[in-house]
């Protein structure tokens, strides 16, 4: 038995043909849907990048207990569990956050790993002179413009190199048994920089400043056609991702892997491209454009090719599915389900540290805002006190105290460190309730006290099952469970 996970970053499902798109060139995603089970209700869990990857390793939510950070000493890691049970695990990735303070314990869980450099602001190429930056809209990272100069050809780009590494692994090891390959691609996360041949798929009359890196904020661009231009640049990068996905599907065909190899293709979260007047993710409410994400599963145990399912699924189901597939018992602390079976969820939580707490039962989505404008009180519970790019500061550590163990910390106490919301508290959006069946674009909030009460009860029960910190109930205006 073998398994492949292809993980893209910031892939909006509305740009994929299997989810109804009719203008983005992505034939390999359509080809994948013909060979796999397509999930229609796969929601994010913890936002954004590394919180989602902690769920991928641990099989449980992250966002109620800590912000962006590494794996903890008490965490169960799916790749390490596979490794210790005789399943070789290999990571191919250009996701630069793995090599920073806030992600540095993830890649070491695999049997082996390799990387490709240059994405976003990756401190890759050294150039002291400021780069030439053309007139542009949105963001412009100095290091990104230095790195782009070294991506003159498609074969030079890190996405291509990641899939080169993956296809090399498959060519070398397809005859062997009991291996897991994780192919992780930072695209189509911004900047939306793709070779011209993909951009030519989306002709436009736009003549304004370059726009391929929107700010994580409300849409304020006034140039005519700017939003459409950014969306087309995103579509070009999605088409490049589709080409890379096709290389994996081709390799599975060539090596006869469909008979004994699980394939999972998904993303950490979607991306707002002007919907609801927002760019990106994290700051705004997690509307479906961001929260409802694509996922495809080919499971040789079930043979559900070309089928669809409306069962609830999330990122923390992926590690449980892989462990069960290889016959490795899931850790007692894992809360995911095996997506290849009839297991199901009653509901799903999702959110970002210090922001709204959201819950869905598959039909309705309830977004609950913190009571206080600053999102307080919140604390990071950790034994690995690092943020994305740095260690915790003196103010956080001087205010830290030992907290009693949680149910999942294996009797380890943790540091309880004063914290701030990741980006913003989302307080200003208030509480929002949507009926996804009648209003899939979430444009018409409901006023239904009885339904809201039912969703509050579901939220509180799922928080309790996750052993949420007691202060989370107070900051959300929820009754503390007894």
N, C-alpha and C positions, 0 to 999 in steps of 0.2 A: 504494500500500500504506500502511496505517495500523495503529496499535496502541494499545491501552488496557491499562494495568496498574492494577487496583484492589487496594490493599494495606491490609488491616486490621491491627490490632495486638492480640496476645494472644487470637486467635480459636481456641477449642478446637473441634476437628472433631467431638467427641462431642456437640456441641449442634446439629449440622446434620443435616437429614433425609437428604441423600445419603450420610451416613456412619452411618445407622441410627437416628438419634434420632426418636422418635415422639411427643414432647410439646412441643417448642419450635416456635413459630409462625414458620416461615421459608420461605414458599412460593417466594420468588424464588431462594433457593439451590437448591431442587428444580427450578425452571424453568431455572436455569443448567446444572444437570447434564444436562438433556435436550438442551441445545444445545452441550455441550462434552465434552471428555475429562476424566474424573475420575481423579486420582492417588491410589492407595491406599497408596503407600510414599514419600511426600514427607517427608523428615526435615529438621529444623533443621540449621544448620551452626554458625555462631558466635553465641553468646548474649551479651546480649539485644539491645535495640533497635538501637543504632548499629553494633555489630559486624555484625549481620545486614545493615544497609544498606550497609556497606562491601563486603560480598559482593555485594550487588545491583549495585553500581557496577563492581567490579573482577573479578568472576568467579572469585574464589579465596577460600580460608579466611583468616580474620583472627585467630582466638583463640589460635593457637600463638605469635604474634609480638608481639601487643600487646593491651591491654585496650580499654575504651571510648575512642573518639577520632575525630578527623576524618579525611578523606581525606588521604593523604600526597602530597608533591610528585611522587613517582615512580609513583603509582597511575594505571592506566588507568581512566577513568570512562566507563561505557556511555553515559549521556546526552550527555557532551561528544563522544564519538566519533561519535554520531549527528549532533550539531549540526555538527561539522566536515565531515561527509559529506552535508550537504544534507537532513537529516531534522530538522524542527522539533520540539523537545521542550519540554513544558510540565508544571509540577508544581503541583498543588493539594493543600495539606496543612494540617492543624491539629496536626501532631506537633511539640510545642514544643521537643524536643531539637535540632531543626535550627538553632535560633536561639541556642544556647548555645555556650560555648567548645569543648565536646567534639563538636560537630556542624556547625560553622560553615562548612565547605567543601563541603557536599553540594549545597545548593539552588542555588549559583552555577554548577553544571555544566550547568544546563538553559538553553534559549533564553530562557525566561521562567518566572516562578513567582509564585504568590499564596498567601496564608496566611489562616487564621482563628484567632482567639485564644480562650483561656479554659480549655483542658484542664488537668486535674490541678492542679499548683501553678504554672501559667503566671503570671509576674508581670505581670498585665494591668491590672486595675482597682485604683486607689489608694484605700485606706481605712485611716486610722490607728487608728480605734477597732476593738477586737476584735469579730469577728462573733459573732452568736448561734449556738451549736452545740448541737443537741439531744442528749439522751442517745444514745450510740452505742456500737457495738462496733468493734474494729479501729482503723484509722487515721483521723485527722482533720487535714487540712492547712489551716492558717489561710487561705492564699491561695485554696484550692479553695472554701471556704465563702464567701469574698468574691465569687469569680467566679460561683458558682451563682446569686446574687441577680440577675444580669444575663441569666440564661437562663430567663426566665419563660415563654416560648413556644418551641415546637419550632423555629420559624423563626429564633429568636435563637441557637440552639445551634451550636457550631462544626462539628459533623458535618453538619448541614443546609447550612451555608454552603459547606463544601467541595464538596458535591455540587451546590449551586447553581452554583458556579464551573465544575465539570466539565460540567454540562449546557449552560451558556452557551458553553463552548469548543466543544462538539459542535455546537450550533446555529449557531455562527458559522463553523466551519471544516470541517464535514462534507463539503463539496464539493471541498475541497482535498486534495492528495495528499502523501504522505511527511511524516506527523507522528506523534509519540508523546506520549500523554497519560498521566501518572501521577497517579492519584487516591489519596491516602493519608489514611487515617482513623485517628486515635488510638484510637477505640473499637474493640472493647469492653474495652480496657485499663481498670483501675480509675481513678477511682471509677465504680461501676456506677450511673450517674445517667441515667435515661431519663424522658421524659414519662409522665404517669400512664396514658395510653391504652395504652402498651405494658406497663406494670406490671399493668394490669387483666387482661391475658391470662393471668396466673398467680396466681389468687386463693389466699389462704392464711389460716389462723387465727392466724398468728404475732402476738403482741402485745408482744414484747420491744423492746429498744432498736434504733434504726436500724442497719442493717448493710449497707453497700454498698462498703466499702473495706477488704478483709482485709489484715492484716499479712503481710509476706513471711516466714513462719515456720510452725512446726507448728500444727496445729489445736488450740487450747486452749479455745475457747468452750464454756461449759457450759450456756448458756441453751437451753432446750428449743426445738428447731426453728430455731436460729440458722443452722446450716450450710445447711439447706434454704432459708431466707430469703435468704441471700447468693446461692445458686445461682439463685433465681428473679429476683433483681435483675440478675444477669448475663444470664439468659435474656431479660429485658425489653430490655436493651441490644443483645443479638444480634438481637432482632426489629426494633429500630430500624435496625440495620445492614442487615438484610435489606430493609427498606423503601427505604433509600438505594440498595442494589444494584439494586433493581427500577427505579429511575429511570434507571440506566445501561442496563439491558436495554431499557427502553421507548425510550430515545433511539436505541439501535441499531436497533430495529424501525422507528421513525419515519423515520430518515434512511437506511435501507437499508444499514447498515454491515456486516451479517454477510458480505456477499459479498467484501469486500476489507479487513477490519479484524480483526487478531488481538486477542483478549481473554484476559488472564490475571488470575485472581482468587486471591489467596493471603493469607498472613499471615507475620509473622516467627517466631512460636512460639505454642504453646498456653498454657493457664493451668490450674493445679491448683486445684480447687474442693472440697477435702476428700479427694480420691483419695490413697491411701497416707498419709493423715493430714497432708497438707500444703496450704498455700495458695501460690498464685502460681508462681514459677519462680526459678531461679538457685541458691538455697541447697541444695535437695534434689537427689538424682540425677535425671537427665532421663528420667523414665519416659515412656511413649508418650503419656500425656495432654498432656505438654508438647512432646515431641520429634517426634511424628508429627503432621504438620499438614495442613490441607486445601489442596488446589490444584486449580484447574480451568483448562483451556486450550481455547480455540476458535482453531484455526489454519486459515485459509482455504486453506492449501496441502494440508492433510490431510483435512479434512471428517470428523473423528471425533466426530460429535454423538451424545450418549447412550452413549458407550463408557467403559470403565474400563481402567486399566493398572496393573500391579504393578511397572513399571520403577522403579528407584531415582531419586529426584529430590531436589534441594536448591535453596536460594536462589541459589547461584552459577551455576545453570543458566539462570536467567531472563535475565541480560544477554547470555549467548551466544545464546540463542534469539532475542532481539530483534535483535541485530546480524546474525545469519545471515538472519533474515527480511527485513531491509531491504537485504541484499546488502553489508553492511559487514563486512570480514574481522575475525574475533575477534583480540584482542591475543595475542601469543605467550605471555604470562604467564597467560592465563585457563585455568582448569581445568574449567569447566563444559561441558555438552553441549547440543546443540540438541534440545529436547524435542519438536520437530515432526518428528524423523527417527527412525531406528532406533538412534541412538547410545545407549550404556548405560554405567553405572558398575559396576565390580567391587565396590566398597564405598563407604561414606560415613563420614567423620569428623564428630563434632559435640561441642561442649563450650563451656565458659566459661573465660576466662583464669584460670589458676592452679587450676582445679578438676580433676575427673575428665576423662580423655580417653576418648571413647566411639567405638565403631566398629560398623557393621552391614553385613552382606552382603545384607540384605533378609529373611533367615530368622531369623538370630540377632543379638542385641545384646550387646556386651561393654562393660562400664563398668569402667575401670581407675582406681584411686585413686592419688594421689601417695604416695610412700614416706614422706615426712616430714609430720608433722601440720600444719605451717605452709605446706605446699605449695611449699616452696623446693627448689632455687633457680629463680627466674623473673625475667625482665627484660622491660621494654618496649623494643622496637626502633622508634624513631620519629625523625622530623624535625619533628614537630608535637606538642611536649610539653604536652598538655592532657588533663585529665580531664573528666568530665561537666560540672562547673560551675566549674572553675578550672584555672589553669595548674599544671604540675608544681611541687612545693615545693623549697626549697633542698636538703633532704636527698637528694631524688632526683637533682637536677641536679648537686650537688656530687659525687655518687657516679657520675656518668655518664662513659662513655668512648666513643670512636669504635669502632664495630664494622665489620668488613669487610662489603662488600656481600653481600646475598642474591641468589639467581638472579633475583628479580623486582624488584629495586630499581634496575635500569638503571645499574649501576656506582656508585650512590650509597652511600657509607657511611651508617650510621645511628647515632644516640645509643643506647647500651646503658645503660638506666637501671634501677637496683634497683627492684623492684616487690613489691606484695603481691597476693594473690588478689582477684579481683572478688567481693565478699561473702565466701564461705568456701572453704576448700580442698576440701571434700567428702571429706577423708581418712577421717572416721569411718565412712563407709559401706562401705569396703573395695572389693573387686572383685566385680562382679556379672555373671552370664551368664544370658541368658534365651532361650528358644525362642519366638518370636512366633507361630509356627503353633499350638503346643500351649498356649501361655500368653500370649495377647495382652495381658492386663492386667498382666503381669509381676509376679505374686504368688509365684512359686515358682522361686527361683534354682537353676540347675543346678550340679552338681559333676561336671565332665567335663574332666579334664586335657588330653586329646587335642584336644578342641574348643577349649578355652581357648588352647592353644598355636597352633592354626590362626588364631584371631582375633587373637592377639598379633602373629603374622606379618603379617596383613593390616593391622593398625593401624600397625606399624612401616614397612611399605612405603608406605602412604598418607602418613604423616608425612614420609618421605624425599622423596616426590614433591612435597610442599608446601615442601620445603627448611626443615623445622622447625629451630629453634635446637638446638645440640648438647646444651645442658643440659636440654632437655625430655625427652630419653631417660633421663638419669640420675634426674630427679625422678620419672619414672614407672616406674623399675626396668626399663627396656628396654635391650637391647643397642644400642650406637651403630652405625649403618650405616657400612660402609666405602666 
